[in-house]
């Protein structure tokens, strides 16, 4: 999971400087979704405390909101 977080960060930084951002952002979005599910599994298997899960979920959702906005903006640019 930690590797997934670093990979996500790396791809977000690369997308910032890429000419064609949309496809890269969509790939990051799917990785973020995987991270959401992995985090949920940690809670389901009782490997994380509910408070920590709540905190992590809020952060993941905040990234998702920002990423969704960036994707929408790139779709407008591409049109």
C-alpha positions in Angstrom: 0.0 0.0 0.0 2.9 2.4 0.8 4.3 1.6 -2.7 0.9 2.5 -4.1 1.0 5.9 -2.4 4.4 6.7 -3.7 3.4 5.6 -7.2 0.3 7.8 -7.0 2.4 10.8 -5.9 5.0 10.1 -8.6 2.3 10.0 -11.3 0.6 13.2 -10.1 3.9 15.0 -10.3 4.6 13.6 -13.8 1.1 14.6 -14.9 1.7 18.2 -13.8 4.5 18.5 -16.4 3.0 16.3 -19.1 1.7 17.8 -22.3 -1.1 15.2 -22.6 -2.4 15.1 -19.0 -5.9 13.6 -19.4 -4.9 9.9 -20.0 -2.3 10.1 -17.2 -4.8 11.6 -14.8 -7.4 8.9 -15.7 -4.8 6.3 -14.9 -4.0 8.0 -11.6 -7.8 8.0 -10.8 -8.0 4.3 -11.2 -5.0 3.8 -8.9 -6.7 6.0 -6.4 -9.8 3.8 -6.6 -7.6 0.8 -5.9 -6.2 2.6 -2.9 -9.7 3.3 -1.6 -10.5 -0.4 -1.8 -7.2 -1.5 -0.2 -7.9 0.9 2.7 -11.4 -0.5 3.1 -9.9 -4.0 3.2 -7.6 -3.0 6.0 -10.7 -2.0 8.0 -12.7 -5.1 7.0 -9.8 -7.4 8.2 -9.4 -5.3 11.3 -5.9 -4.3 10.4 -6.6 -0.7 11.0 -8.5 1.1 13.7 -11.8 2.7 12.6 -10.5 6.2 13.5 -7.4 5.8 11.4 -9.6 4.5 8.5 -11.8 7.5 8.8 -8.9 9.8 8.7 -7.3 8.0 5.7 -10.6 8.0 3.8 -11.0 11.7 4.3 -7.6 12.3 2.8 -8.1 9.9 -0.1 -11.5 11.6 -0.8 -9.9 15.0 -0.8 -7.3 13.9 -3.3 -10.1 12.3 -5.4 -12.1 15.6 -5.4 -9.1 17.6 -6.6 -8.2 14.9 -9.1 -11.7 14.9 -10.4 -11.7 18.6 -10.9 -8.4 18.4 -12.7 -9.7 15.7 -15.0 -12.9 17.8 -15.8 -10.7 20.8 -16.5 -8.5 18.8 -18.9 -11.6 17.4 -20.7 -12.7 21.0 -21.3 -9.3 21.9 -22.7 -9.3 18.8 -25.0 -12.7 19.7 -26.4 
